[in-house]
Amino acid sequence: MTNFKDLVQLRRSHRKFTGEEIDADDVKMILRAALMAPTSKSTRAWQFVVVDDKTDLEKLSDAKDMGGQFVRDAPLAIVVLGDPLQDDCWVEDGAIAAVSMQYQAEELGLGSCWVQMRGRGLNDGTTADTVVRGILDIPDNYHVVCVIAIGHKADERKPQNEDRLKWENVHLNKF
């Protein structure tokens, strides 16, 4: 097990994946991390759709005009959903769960990349949320926070560079 200090430094976004499938136990561990993520008032109101169907992955990659095309080459994507009527912190809770999945994937030696869907869409005005809900038969009351693409890394990324941390963005007591 990697210590958290190193895990944070090593986790980078990966958009290139090998064709190797992800072990079912690894998928379960990734979902476990999401299900254990903290939520506002412990509502745990998020939902997750695990997608490994190649046709659906290809459709998801086209849910917005830019920035998600690499999903088609991932062996797995997890769609993070929230219900604004059930939880006023649905975006924040979904984001925490998504990042928890990314750290777990990294700890397992897998690559991942967040694909922003909320607030994104197609040039014709169709929202990515509408597209994703249509692909995966998601009820109208749920909204998409993001898609996390996951797979075996096909590229190498250097760890985060400590010298590039923006400590000037940290303020003590007052801005």
Secondary structure, 3 states (H helix, E strand, C coil): CCCHHHHHHHCCECCCECCCCCCHHHHHHHHHHHHCCCCHHHCCCCEEEEECCHHHHHHHHCCCCCCCHHHHHCCEEEEEEECCCCCCCHHHHHHHHHHHHHHHHHHCCEEEEEEECCCCECCCCCEHHHHHHHHHCCCCCCEEEEEEEEEEECCCCCCCCHHHCCHHHCCCCCC
